[in-house]
Structures are given as structure tokens and as C-alpha cells.
Amino acid sequence: KGTDIYEKGLICLLLAFQFDRGSSYLLSNSTKEDNTVNLIKDIIQYIDEHIESQLSLEELSEAMHFSTYYLCHAFKKSTDLSLKTYITDKKIELAKQLLAVYSVTEVAEKIGFNNYSSFFRTFKKLTGISPSDYKFELKK
């Protein structure tokens, strides 16, 4: 399961890279598709900048000035990932990095999870291993 998350993360990074490379083209053509691409780029940038907070879809929609429904629909259509899945995957990828330095409880707090058990369940569901076991494996 961890490889699935890693692959999805790579796909999202490739999409972000593609958005960056094509920005001059996108700026010169203002069609509906181009606006959607720019919106997806802005969403990804906002998520990256706020990944350590308790980032909610409502907060994201306020920041982007679009309804939650529209953002979720546009993101899913463009990336084939739900917005919530993307955010969760990014948080868990960050958690993996932070576990090398911080305790499991500190990592849960740093990446904006409400409580330890929620973080534990999510981490284990996405990686197939508990955060403490992952931390132990890092130390080997």
C-alpha cells in the first residue's frame, strides 16, 4: 500500500512540474481549460504551503474563492485523485519524513491531525504499518 501512495505522490509531483513548465503557455491562452489548470496549480501550491495545518476543504475553498464542490470536482477531473485523498497522502508523506526526527505524537500534532488515534489509523491504512513501527524501521 505504501508504494501506491508513493506512486500517487509522484504523479502529483509530475503534474505540478508539468504545470510549472507550461505556465508561459497557459498565461498566453485564457480558455476554460487553462483556467482549470491554473486553479489546480494554485490548489497544489496552497496545500503545499499549509500542509502542516489542520487543512480543511472549507478553508481551501475560502482561500481559492470557489465552492468546495467545484474545487473537489475540478481536482478529481484533472488529477484522477480526490482532493481529500491528495491532502491526506501529502500529510502522510510529510509524516514519514518527520518521524526520523520527532516522536509519533509530535508528528501527529505537526501535520495537523486532531488526535493521535486518527493519525495512527490513517498512517497505518495508507502505509500498511503503524507510525511507531515505521519509526523503528527508520532507525535500523
Short mmCIF file of the C-alpha atoms (twelve columns), coordinates in Angstrom:
data_MODEL
# 
_entry.id   MODEL 
# 
loop_
_atom_site.group_PDB 
_atom_site.id 
_atom_site.type_symbol 
_atom_site.label_atom_id 
_atom_site.label_alt_id 
_atom_site.label_comp_id 
_atom_site.label_asym_id 
_atom_site.label_seq_id 
_atom_site.Cartn_x 
_atom_site.Cartn_y 
_atom_site.Cartn_z 
_atom_site.pdbx_PDB_model_num 
ATOM 1   C CA . LYS A 1   0.000   0.000  0.000   1 
ATOM 2   C CA . GLY A 2   2.885   2.380  0.684   1 
ATOM 3   C CA . THR A 3   4.011   2.111  -2.924  1 
ATOM 4   C CA . ASP A 4   0.553   3.200  -4.098  1 
ATOM 5   C CA . ILE A 5   0.847   6.382  -2.069  1 
ATOM 6   C CA . TYR A 6   4.363   6.942  -3.325  1 
ATOM 7   C CA . GLU A 7   3.234   6.471  -6.941  1 
ATOM 8   C CA . LYS A 8   0.294   8.846  -6.489  1 
ATOM 9   C CA . GLY A 9   2.626   11.381 -4.928  1 
ATOM 10  C CA . LEU A 10  4.980   11.096 -7.875  1 
ATOM 11  C CA . ILE A 11  2.099   11.567 -10.295 1 
ATOM 12  C CA . CYS A 12  1.037   14.711 -8.439  1 
ATOM 13  C CA . LEU A 13  4.617   15.996 -8.440  1 
ATOM 14  C CA . LEU A 14  4.853   15.330 -12.168 1 
ATOM 15  C CA . LEU A 15  1.586   17.171 -12.708 1 
ATOM 16  C CA . ALA A 16  2.866   20.115 -10.685 1 
ATOM 17  C CA . PHE A 17  6.108   20.088 -12.674 1 
ATOM 18  C CA . GLN A 18  4.137   19.981 -15.923 1 
ATOM 19  C CA . PHE A 19  2.024   22.917 -14.733 1 
ATOM 20  C CA . ASP A 20  5.170   24.900 -13.936 1 
ATOM 21  C CA . ARG A 21  6.809   24.133 -17.299 1 
ATOM 22  C CA . GLY A 22  3.737   25.156 -19.223 1 
ATOM 23  C CA . SER A 23  2.999   28.323 -17.283 1 
ATOM 24  C CA . SER A 24  4.085   30.719 -20.036 1 
ATOM 25  C CA . TYR A 25  1.829   28.900 -22.487 1 
ATOM 26  C CA . LEU A 26  -1.029  28.873 -20.002 1 
ATOM 27  C CA . LEU A 27  -0.722  32.591 -19.345 1 
ATOM 28  C CA . SER A 28  -0.945  33.373 -23.056 1 
ATOM 29  C CA . ASN A 29  -4.150  31.362 -23.595 1 
ATOM 30  C CA . SER A 30  -7.116  32.013 -21.360 1 
ATOM 31  C CA . THR A 31  -9.609  29.261 -22.082 1 
ATOM 32  C CA . LYS A 32  -11.739 27.443 -19.550 1 
ATOM 33  C CA . GLU A 33  -9.298  24.500 -19.567 1 
ATOM 34  C CA . ASP A 34  -6.378  26.832 -18.939 1 
ATOM 35  C CA . ASN A 35  -8.201  28.422 -16.025 1 
ATOM 36  C CA . THR A 36  -8.811  24.968 -14.542 1 
ATOM 37  C CA . VAL A 37  -5.137  24.067 -14.913 1 
ATOM 38  C CA . ASN A 38  -4.160  27.287 -13.157 1 
ATOM 39  C CA . LEU A 39  -6.681  26.562 -10.419 1 
ATOM 40  C CA . ILE A 40  -5.244  23.066 -9.876  1 
ATOM 41  C CA . LYS A 41  -1.756  24.555 -9.730  1 
ATOM 42  C CA . ASP A 42  -2.945  27.098 -7.142  1 
ATOM 43  C CA . ILE A 43  -4.659  24.363 -5.102  1 
ATOM 44  C CA . ILE A 44  -1.489  22.249 -5.037  1 
ATOM 45  C CA . GLN A 45  0.602   25.266 -4.076  1 
ATOM 46  C CA . TYR A 46  -1.794  26.207 -1.273  1 
ATOM 47  C CA . ILE A 47  -1.821  22.646 0.047   1 
ATOM 48  C CA . ASP A 48  1.982   22.501 -0.030  1 
ATOM 49  C CA . GLU A 49  2.219   25.787 1.878   1 
ATOM 50  C CA . HIS A 50  -0.371  24.777 4.507   1 
ATOM 51  C CA . ILE A 51  0.167   21.019 4.776   1 
ATOM 52  C CA . GLU A 52  1.220   21.291 8.420   1 
ATOM 53  C CA . SER A 53  -2.067  22.875 9.484   1 
ATOM 54  C CA . GLN A 54  -5.430  21.247 10.045  1 
ATOM 55  C CA . LEU A 55  -6.176  21.964 6.418   1 
ATOM 56  C CA . SER A 56  -9.859  21.521 5.609   1 
ATOM 57  C CA . LEU A 57  -11.684 21.574 2.302   1 
ATOM 58  C CA . GLU A 58  -13.701 24.533 3.574   1 
ATOM 59  C CA . GLU A 59  -10.540 26.521 4.317   1 
ATOM 60  C CA . LEU A 60  -9.179  25.650 0.896   1 
ATOM 61  C CA . SER A 61  -12.377 26.714 -0.847  1 
ATOM 62  C CA . GLU A 62  -12.353 30.039 1.005   1 
ATOM 63  C CA . ALA A 63  -8.743  30.655 0.016   1 
ATOM 64  C CA . MET A 64  -9.427  29.777 -3.635  1 
ATOM 65  C CA . HIS A 65  -12.767 31.667 -3.747  1 
ATOM 66  C CA . PHE A 66  -14.640 28.667 -5.160  1 
ATOM 67  C CA . SER A 67  -17.150 26.297 -3.637  1 
ATOM 68  C CA . THR A 68  -15.869 23.109 -2.051  1 
ATOM 69  C CA . TYR A 69  -17.900 21.132 -4.575  1 
ATOM 70  C CA . TYR A 70  -16.309 22.915 -7.537  1 
ATOM 71  C CA . LEU A 71  -12.777 22.524 -6.187  1 
ATOM 72  C CA . CYS A 72  -13.267 18.825 -5.458  1 
ATOM 73  C CA . HIS A 73  -14.830 18.212 -8.861  1 
ATOM 74  C CA . ALA A 74  -12.162 20.145 -10.803 1 
ATOM 75  C CA . PHE A 75  -9.314  18.497 -8.880  1 
ATOM 76  C CA . LYS A 76  -10.698 14.991 -9.340  1 
ATOM 77  C CA . LYS A 77  -11.334 15.589 -13.049 1 
ATOM 78  C CA . SER A 78  -7.823  16.936 -13.610 1 
ATOM 79  C CA . THR A 79  -5.751  14.592 -11.414 1 
ATOM 80  C CA . ASP A 80  -7.929  11.498 -11.003 1 
ATOM 81  C CA . LEU A 81  -7.481  11.874 -7.227  1 
ATOM 82  C CA . SER A 82  -9.944  13.234 -4.726  1 
ATOM 83  C CA . LEU A 83  -8.799  16.408 -3.037  1 
ATOM 84  C CA . LYS A 84  -9.158  14.844 0.397   1 
ATOM 85  C CA . THR A 85  -7.043  11.847 -0.680  1 
ATOM 86  C CA . TYR A 86  -4.366  14.142 -2.078  1 
ATOM 87  C CA . ILE A 87  -4.186  16.154 1.143   1 
ATOM 88  C CA . THR A 88  -4.064  13.027 3.292   1 
ATOM 89  C CA . ASP A 89  -1.383  11.442 1.100   1 
ATOM 90  C CA . LYS A 90  0.742   14.605 1.324   1 
ATOM 91  C CA . LYS A 91  0.355   14.691 5.113   1 
ATOM 92  C CA . ILE A 92  1.440   11.061 5.450   1 
ATOM 93  C CA . GLU A 93  4.438   11.617 3.160   1 
ATOM 94  C CA . LEU A 94  5.458   14.546 5.367   1 
ATOM 95  C CA . ALA A 95  4.870   12.412 8.462   1 
ATOM 96  C CA . LYS A 96  7.287   9.789  7.132   1 
ATOM 97  C CA . GLN A 97  9.993   12.437 6.892   1 
ATOM 98  C CA . LEU A 98  9.241   13.925 10.302  1 
ATOM 99  C CA . LEU A 99  9.254   10.539 12.026  1 
ATOM 100 C CA . ALA A 100 13.008  10.435 11.516  1 
ATOM 101 C CA . VAL A 101 13.328  13.351 13.945  1 
ATOM 102 C CA . TYR A 102 10.194  13.634 16.102  1 
ATOM 103 C CA . SER A 103 8.072   11.340 18.245  1 
ATOM 104 C CA . VAL A 104 4.878   9.910  16.789  1 
ATOM 105 C CA . THR A 105 2.752   12.206 18.949  1 
ATOM 106 C CA . GLU A 106 4.742   15.273 17.894  1 
ATOM 107 C CA . VAL A 107 4.413   14.306 14.226  1 
ATOM 108 C CA . ALA A 108 0.650   13.916 14.569  1 
ATOM 109 C CA . GLU A 109 0.461   17.423 16.020  1 
ATOM 110 C CA . LYS A 110 2.890   18.926 13.492  1 
ATOM 111 C CA . ILE A 111 0.915   17.736 10.471  1 
ATOM 112 C CA . GLY A 112 -2.426  18.897 11.798  1 
ATOM 113 C CA . PHE A 113 -4.159  15.731 12.958  1 
ATOM 114 C CA . ASN A 114 -6.757  16.294 15.659  1 
ATOM 115 C CA . ASN A 115 -5.592  13.379 17.745  1 
ATOM 116 C CA . TYR A 116 -3.083  10.575 17.881  1 
ATOM 117 C CA . SER A 117 -5.554  7.762  17.166  1 
ATOM 118 C CA . SER A 118 -6.787  9.443  13.987  1 
ATOM 119 C CA . PHE A 119 -3.194  9.862  12.815  1 
ATOM 120 C CA . PHE A 120 -2.356  6.274  13.769  1 
ATOM 121 C CA . ARG A 121 -5.337  4.844  11.827  1 
ATOM 122 C CA . THR A 122 -4.673  6.973  8.752   1 
ATOM 123 C CA . PHE A 123 -0.938  6.251  8.703   1 
ATOM 124 C CA . LYS A 124 -1.465  2.510  9.095   1 
ATOM 125 C CA . LYS A 125 -4.226  2.441  6.479   1 
ATOM 126 C CA . LEU A 126 -2.070  4.191  3.891   1 
ATOM 127 C CA . THR A 127 1.284   2.586  4.621   1 
ATOM 128 C CA . GLY A 128 0.295   -0.817 5.986   1 
ATOM 129 C CA . ILE A 129 2.439   -0.226 9.082   1 
ATOM 130 C CA . SER A 130 1.971   1.763  12.276  1 
ATOM 131 C CA . PRO A 131 3.824   5.063  12.694  1 
ATOM 132 C CA . SER A 132 5.864   3.653  15.594  1 
ATOM 133 C CA . ASP A 133 6.854   0.581  13.558  1 
ATOM 134 C CA . TYR A 134 7.781   2.876  10.663  1 
ATOM 135 C CA . LYS A 135 9.901   4.977  13.020  1 
ATOM 136 C CA . PHE A 136 11.557  1.817  14.328  1 
ATOM 137 C CA . GLU A 137 12.347  0.711  10.744  1 
ATOM 138 C CA . LEU A 138 13.935  4.099  10.045  1 
ATOM 139 C CA . LYS A 139 16.371  3.592  12.912  1 
ATOM 140 C CA . LYS A 140 17.633  0.255  11.575  1 
# 
